[in-house]
C-alpha cells in the first residue's frame, strides 16, 4: 500500500470540506432537488472518507511515535 503524506491528506480533507460546502450552498445550481440531494450525498461521503483517512493516519502516527 502506498503511504500518503500528512500534507496530502490535509489537502484532500480541505478540498472535500470545501466541495461539500459549495454543493450544500449551491442548491440553485442543480436541475432538480433530487440532483442536488445526490450531489450533496456524494460530497458528504467524500468528506467522511477524507476525515476517516486523516484520523487513521493520525492514530497510526501517534501509536508509532
C-alpha positions in Angstrom: 0.0 0.0 0.0 1.3 3.4 -0.9 1.9 5.7 2.1 0.2 9.1 1.7 1.8 12.2 3.2 0.2 14.1 6.0 0.2 17.2 3.8 -1.6 15.3 1.0 -4.3 14.0 3.4 -4.7 17.5 4.9 -5.1 19.0 1.4 -7.7 16.3 0.5 -9.6 16.9 3.6 -9.7 20.6 3.0 -10.8 20.1 -0.7 -13.5 17.7 0.4 -14.8 20.1 3.0 -14.8 23.0 0.6 -16.5 20.9 -2.1 -19.2 19.8 0.4 -19.9 23.4 1.5 -20.0 24.5 -2.2 -22.5 21.8 -3.1 -24.6 22.4 0.1 -24.8 26.1 -0.6 -25.4 25.7 -4.3 -28.8 24.0 -4.5 -29.9 26.6 -7.0 -27.3 25.3 -9.5 -28.9 21.9 -9.9 -31.7 20.9 -12.3 -33.8 19.4 -9.5 -33.9 19.0 -5.7 -33.1 15.3 -6.3 -30.0 16.1 -8.3 -28.8 18.4 -5.5 -29.5 15.8 -2.8 -27.5 13.2 -4.8 -24.6 15.6 -5.2 -24.7 16.6 -1.6 -24.8 12.9 -0.5 -21.7 12.1 -2.7 -19.8 15.2 -1.3 -20.7 14.2 2.2 -19.4 10.7 1.7 -16.2 12.0 0.2 -15.8 14.3 3.2 -16.4 11.4 5.6 -13.8 9.3 3.8 -11.2 12.0 3.9 -11.8 12.6 7.6 -11.5 8.9 8.4 -8.3 8.6 6.4 -6.9 11.6 8.2 -7.9 10.2 11.6 -6.4 6.8 10.8 -3.1 8.3 9.9 -3.1 10.5 13.0 -3.8 7.4 15.2 -1.1 5.4 13.4 1.4 8.2 13.7 0.6 8.6 17.4 1.0 4.9 18.1 4.4 4.7 16.3 5.8 7.9 17.9 
